[in-house]
Amino acid sequence: MQELLERARGGDATAVEQLLGLCREPLKRVVDLRLDPQLARREDASDIVQKVLIDAHRRLQEYLRDPRMPFALWLRHMAKDRIIDAHRRHQEAARRSLDREQPNLAPAWNDASSVQLIARLVDQELTPATAAIQHELQQKLGQLLADLDEADREIILMRYYEQLPNQEIAAALGLSEAAASMRHLRALRRLKEAFVGKNED
């Protein structure tokens, strides 16, 4: 990616297209994980990603003249701004606030990443033979994620669903790597306590 950034800085239009193309799927993951399910019925995640890429294309040379943060982090910030704008726009336009809608879980929370996280929380591997139980546990995990403090939820999503290394998480959150690691461990501990407690109910 660094080579593409250098070529883009030199005005290579093909490099710009390749660079933004590489970022499309990671950005979609960012949006899918954070888009309110009610809003997702009205605005597709791919549409938001497309707007982010258009913004990035328009502002790329400005970024390249003074890259104060890693390129991927710059895109993440723009994506989160677009998500906030989308929520605000639809809340203002809807007869009912999205916050009053029947809560649902983001579809992106119910994938293989959930299975891996559940295995981490219950200290065991879930086998294909337990598919029905696995689905039930995924639903419970999704609800617990929705109920988590925003800071805890964000670091769990980045670590387990986006598979970001601690270094990138620290940069995204504006923390030292040690602080990011401690926040992750605290969030995981709180999630595990809630998950185990919910399964014992």
N, C-alpha and C positions, 0 to 999 in steps of 0.2 A: 504493500500500500504506500510505503514511503516513496518508492520510485514513481508511482502514479501522481502523488502529491507534487513531487519535484517537476514532473512533466507538465502538470496542470499549472503550476506557477509560471512555467515558461510559455503558457498560452496554447498548449496542446489540447484541442477540443476533444479528440478521441480519448485522451487520458481522463478528461473530466467525466465523460460518459461512462467509461469503464469504472472509475472510482465510485461514482454514485450508484452504478449498477451493483457493485459489490456490497453496498450498504443497504440495499433495498430489503433483503430478508431479515438481517439483524434489527433493522428499524421496525419492521412489521411485528417482530417478536416483542419489542419494547411496547408498541401500541396495543397489541392483542392482550398483553398481560395487565394493562392498566385502563383499558376502555370499559366503562360501565356497561354491563350487559344490556340494560335498557337503551342506552345510547347506541350500542352496536347494532340494534335493530333499525336504527335510523341513518347511521353513517358508518360506512364500511371502513375497516382499519386501513385497507389498501388506498382509499381515497385520502386519508390523513397522511399516510406515508408519501403519496404522490405530491401533496402540498409541501411537505417537509423537503422533499428532493428539489422541488421548484425553488423554494426559498434558498436552499443550499447552493443551487446553481447560480442564482442571482447574486448571492453574497460571498461566493467562494473566493474571488480575488481579494476582497476585503479581509477575509479570514487569513488567506495565505500571506498577505503583507504583514500581518501581526498575529501569528497563531499562539494565543495565550493559553490554550489548552489542547489536548490531543484531539485529532479530527473526529474520532468516534464520539468523544464526550461532547464536542460542539454540536454534533447531529442529535445526540440524546436530549440536550437542552432544548433544541428547537422542537423536537418531537413532543416533549412534555409540555412545552408552551402551547403547541397545537391541540393537544388533548385537553388542556385546561380551557382553551378558547372554545372547543367543541362542546364541552360540558356546559360552559356558561351560556353559549348561544342557544342550546337546546333547552336549558332550564328556563331561560327567559321566554322562549317561544311556546313551550308546552303548557297545556292547561294545568297539569299537575307537575310539581317538581320531581325530578328524577329521584331525589332523596326520599320521596313518599311512595315511589313505586314499590311493588313487591320485590324484595331483594332476590337477586339471582347471582350465580357464580360465573366469573369470566370463563368462557370455554377453554381458553389457553391454560387454565389452572388444572384441567383434567386430562393430563397427558402422561407420557412416560416419566416426566420429571416428578410428578406427584408420587408415582410408585416408588421412585428412588428415595424421595424425601420421607415417605411413610416408612420405608425399610430402615432409614436412619433413625427415625423417631421411636420405632418399636424394637430396634436392635434385632431384626430378623429379615430374611429374604422372603418376599411373597412369591409363591409359585403360580404358574398358569392355572392350576387346579382350584385356586381360591379366587377366581374371577369375580364372583358375586360379592364376596366379602371385600375384595379389592375395590370394587365400585362404591360400596357403602363407605369404606374408609376414605376414598377420594372425596366423596361428598362432605364428610365430616371435616377433612383437612381444608377443603375449600371454604367452608363456613368459618373455621377458625382463622384462616388467613384473612378473610374479610373483616373479622372482629379484632385482629391485631392492631396495635398502635401503628400508625402510618410508617414511622421510622423502622420499626421491626419488620413490617411487611415488605418494605422496599428492599431491605438488605437480603431477605429470604428470596424474593423474586429474582434479584440480580445474581445471587449465589447459586441457587438450585434450578431456576427456570431459564435464565439467560446464560448460565454456566460461565459467568465472568470471574476472572482471577481476582484475588484480594487487592492486587495493585490497582486494577481498573475500578473496582468498587470504591476504594479509598479516594481515587481521583474524582469519581462521580459525586461522592458525598462530601468532598472537601475535608477529608480526614487524613491523619497519618495512617500508614498501613497497620501499625500496632492497634490504633484506636478502632479501625474498621474491623480488624480481626476480633477484638473484644466485643464490639457491638454485635457482630455476627453470632458469637458464642452465647451472648446474653439473649438475643432474639430466639436462637434455636432452643435454648433451655426453657424459655417461657412457652414457646410453641409446643415443646415436648411435654411439659407439665400439663398444659391445657389438653393436649391430644390424649395423653394417657388417662387423665381425669375424666374426659368425655367418654372414653371407651369403657371405663369402669362403672359409669352411670347405668 
